[in-house]
């Protein structure tokens, strides 16, 4: 079995290539992908060659951890029926490239236990499940945010989940005027217009390691800063201001299956909307132009690749 896949041959060099797939086993499903998302965090680091080293890292690679599609084959022990619409957080069955994280392809072979059935009417919005689960994991680990840094997709989802949780809606800082629209039940402001210095829980979704001293200066005593983004640069901060506030620092790691179950429930009962997060859709054949748009266009929140004409 072969598939057309996005292959990052080396930093800055990307295209589509036919790859061989491992044959599916009795516990596997084959998914015909409709849409996959482009991550402006991890994929940008892979594209620029700045991804910190970790086991399995290397090129060429198939990126992506945000795919939605239809199950077209299902093993007898997969637990999934043919025709089910699913979210796929990545796949590992490519023979000629590393899967980091392996969701950007027209066909995926993946264990049935790794996919999540979703509403077929979601379309490209379904790629938002990964970041929604990431946002849920961050919030579930501590107190709800009262300040969120960055109104990109992750920042919006953290804010939406905070509104669901009840209480005073969070404030969101966004320096780019283009990204200040789209708030649902919370305020988005220019940080220059905010004089408050008693926030109890600040969630950073910007990925900017240089902001930490600024954020510590906005904390209440015993307040917490949650690093919800992905940071390639070394993080450091001045000790004295943090000491005076008894500041706490928490990292929010990769989401767990329970987080995905929670956001699937929220989406299913209408409490959480994934609408308005995918701002651009491009055919998979235009992957080079698509990645340029995703990484350089400030008006692009989330770009999805359309695989429906690829095989």
Secondary structure, 3 states (H helix, E strand, C coil): CEEEEEEEEECCEEEEEEEEECCCCCCEEEEEEEEEEECCCHHHHHHHCCCCCCCCCCCCEECCCCEEEEEEEECCCCCCCCCCEEEECCCCCECCCEECCCCCECEEEEEHHHEEECCHHHHHHHHHHHHHHHHHHHHHCCCCCCEEECCCHHHHHHHHHHHHHCCCCCEEECCCHHHCCCCCCCEEECHHHCCCCCEEEEEECCCCHHHHHHHHCCEEEEEEEEECCCCCCCCCCCHHHHHHHCCEEEECCCCCHHHHHHHHHHHHCCCCCCCCCCCEEEEHHHHHHHHHHHHHCCCCCCEEEECCCCC
